[in-house]
Amino acid sequence: MSTDKKYDRMAVVYDYFEEKLNPFDKYRRIVAGYLRGNVLELGIGSGANLKYYDRGLDVIGVDFSEKMLAKSELKRDRLCMDKVKLVKMDIEDMSFENESFDMLSSTFVFCTVPNPEKGLSEAYRVLKKGGRAVFLEHMKSENSFINIFLYVMSFFSKLIFGTSMVRETEKNIKRAGFKIVEKRDLFFDILKFIVAEK
């Protein structure tokens, strides 16, 4: 089953866990606080970040799962966020023109994008020169002992969501051409907050 179909199937459960049991809300708030101008949220999913956005922020949120976008739409309407536009789109092949956005955001997305390097290259392409991308992502550790547990977890997360726990996302961000200007390790070196510039 393709990754987008897995998320369609799990949308209701996923949304429940994000709303009720998500321990990362305080970090989502930090991401939202950085955003200015014309923003693209990559992999908006069920809209977990929407409640933290400034109401005047211009946002286009893209996702490849129709059912996850339907959850986002409900939240957007409930919050009366008229400046948020939702679009079904594959991050690996976006239809936006080059240098369309002032800023990008991504929260727990590049663990799931089937070809993360391609997705990050597309993100780099649509970001304006001098623009910034804000990432909240989990990834492979530099500690081989920790990675034992991550590989075990990844076996199950791939089956259910198509999500890998052992992506080298920080390295992939650099390979796409971004320059990292700020970085914080939030949980060991597995969960990271990264601000990168084009």
WOHUKA-V480849 format. One record per residue. N is the residue number from 1. RES is the residue in one letter. OMEGA is omega in radians with two decimals (* if undefined). Layout:
# WOHUKA-V480849
n=N res=RES omega=OMEGA
n=N res=RES omega=OMEGA
This chain:
# WOHUKA-V480849
n=1 res=M omega=-3.14
n=2 res=S omega=-3.08
n=3 res=T omega=-3.13
n=4 res=D omega=3.11
n=5 res=K omega=3.08
n=6 res=K omega=3.14
n=7 res=Y omega=3.02
n=8 res=D omega=-3.09
n=9 res=R omega=-3.03
n=10 res=M omega=-2.98
n=11 res=A omega=-3.08
n=12 res=V omega=-3.14
n=13 res=V omega=-3.12
n=14 res=Y omega=-3.14
n=15 res=D omega=3.12
n=16 res=Y omega=-3.13
n=17 res=F omega=3.11
n=18 res=E omega=-3.09
n=19 res=E omega=-2.98
n=20 res=K omega=-2.97
n=21 res=L omega=-3.04
n=22 res=N omega=3.13
n=23 res=P omega=-3.00
n=24 res=F omega=-3.09
n=25 res=D omega=-3.12
n=26 res=K omega=3.10
n=27 res=Y omega=3.06
n=28 res=R omega=3.11
n=29 res=R omega=3.11
n=30 res=I omega=3.11
n=31 res=V omega=-3.10
n=32 res=A omega=-3.13
n=33 res=G omega=3.14
n=34 res=Y omega=-2.92
n=35 res=L omega=3.13
n=36 res=R omega=3.02
n=37 res=G omega=-3.12
n=38 res=N omega=-2.94
n=39 res=V omega=2.97
n=40 res=L omega=3.00
n=41 res=E omega=-3.14
n=42 res=L omega=3.11
n=43 res=G omega=-3.07
n=44 res=I omega=3.06
n=45 res=G omega=-3.11
n=46 res=S omega=3.03
n=47 res=G omega=-3.10
n=48 res=A omega=-3.10
n=49 res=N omega=-2.96
n=50 res=L omega=-3.07
n=51 res=K omega=-3.14
n=52 res=Y omega=-3.11
n=53 res=Y omega=2.94
n=54 res=D omega=-3.06
n=55 res=R omega=-3.13
n=56 res=G omega=-3.08
n=57 res=L omega=3.05
n=58 res=D omega=-3.06
n=59 res=V omega=2.86
n=60 res=I omega=3.10
n=61 res=G omega=-3.13
n=62 res=V omega=3.07
n=63 res=D omega=-3.14
n=64 res=F omega=3.14
n=65 res=S omega=3.14
n=66 res=E omega=-3.08
n=67 res=K omega=3.03
n=68 res=M omega=3.10
n=69 res=L omega=3.10
n=70 res=A omega=3.07
n=71 res=K omega=3.09
n=72 res=S omega=-3.12
n=73 res=E omega=3.11
n=74 res=L omega=-3.14
n=75 res=K omega=3.13
n=76 res=R omega=-3.11
n=77 res=D omega=3.13
n=78 res=R omega=-3.14
n=79 res=L omega=3.14
n=80 res=C omega=-3.12
n=81 res=M omega=-3.04
n=82 res=D omega=-3.09
n=83 res=K omega=3.09
n=84 res=V omega=3.10
n=85 res=K omega=-3.12
n=86 res=L omega=-3.06
n=87 res=V omega=3.02
n=88 res=K omega=-3.06
n=89 res=M omega=3.07
n=90 res=D omega=-3.13
n=91 res=I omega=-3.12
n=92 res=E omega=-3.09
n=93 res=D omega=-3.07
n=94 res=M omega=-3.08
n=95 res=S omega=-3.13
n=96 res=F omega=3.07
n=97 res=E omega=3.04
n=98 res=N omega=3.05
n=99 res=E omega=-3.11
n=100 res=S omega=-2.95
n=101 res=F omega=3.07
n=102 res=D omega=-3.11
n=103 res=M omega=3.04
n=104 res=L omega=2.98
n=105 res=S omega=-3.13
n=106 res=S omega=3.09
n=107 res=T omega=3.12
n=108 res=F omega=-3.07
n=109 res=V omega=-2.98
n=110 res=F omega=2.91
n=111 res=C omega=-3.01
n=112 res=T omega=3.13
n=113 res=V omega=-3.07
n=114 res=P omega=3.08
n=115 res=N omega=-3.01
n=116 res=P omega=-3.14
n=117 res=E omega=3.09
n=118 res=K omega=3.11
n=119 res=G omega=3.13
n=120 res=L omega=3.05
n=121 res=S omega=3.08
n=122 res=E omega=3.10
n=123 res=A omega=3.11
n=124 res=Y omega=-3.11
n=125 res=R omega=-3.02
n=126 res=V omega=3.10
n=127 res=L omega=3.11
n=128 res=K omega=3.07
n=129 res=K omega=-3.07
n=130 res=G omega=3.11
n=131 res=G omega=-3.09
n=132 res=R omega=3.08
n=133 res=A omega=-3.11
n=134 res=V omega=-3.07
n=135 res=F omega=2.91
n=136 res=L omega=-2.97
n=137 res=E omega=2.96
n=138 res=H omega=-3.01
n=139 res=M omega=3.11
n=140 res=K omega=3.12
n=141 res=S omega=2.97
n=142 res=E omega=-3.12
n=143 res=N omega=-3.06
n=144 res=S omega=3.12
n=145 res=F omega=3.10
n=146 res=I omega=-3.09
n=147 res=N omega=3.06
n=148 res=I omega=3.14
n=149 res=F omega=-3.13
n=150 res=L omega=3.12
n=151 res=Y omega=3.09
n=152 res=V omega=3.11
n=153 res=M omega=-3.10
n=154 res=S omega=3.11
n=155 res=F omega=-3.11
n=156 res=F omega=-3.11
n=157 res=S omega=3.09
n=158 res=K omega=3.13
n=159 res=L omega=-3.05
n=160 res=I omega=-3.02
n=161 res=F omega=-2.99
n=162 res=G omega=-3.05
n=163 res=T omega=3.09
n=164 res=S omega=3.09
n=165 res=M omega=-3.01
n=166 res=V omega=3.05
n=167 res=R omega=3.10
n=168 res=E omega=-2.94
n=169 res=T omega=3.11
n=170 res=E omega=3.11
n=171 res=K omega=3.13
n=172 res=N omega=3.08
n=173 res=I omega=3.12
n=174 res=K omega=3.14
n=175 res=R omega=-3.14
n=176 res=A omega=3.10
n=177 res=G omega=-3.14
n=178 res=F omega=3.00
n=179 res=K omega=-3.14
n=180 res=I omega=-3.10
n=181 res=V omega=3.08
n=182 res=E omega=-3.14
n=183 res=K omega=3.05
n=184 res=R omega=2.98
n=185 res=D omega=-3.05
n=186 res=L omega=3.07
n=187 res=F omega=-2.94
n=188 res=F omega=3.03
n=189 res=D omega=-3.12
n=190 res=I omega=-3.13
n=191 res=L omega=-3.05
n=192 res=K omega=2.97
n=193 res=F omega=-3.06
n=194 res=I omega=2.98
n=195 res=V omega=-3.09
n=196 res=A omega=-3.06
n=197 res=E omega=3.06
n=198 res=K omega=*
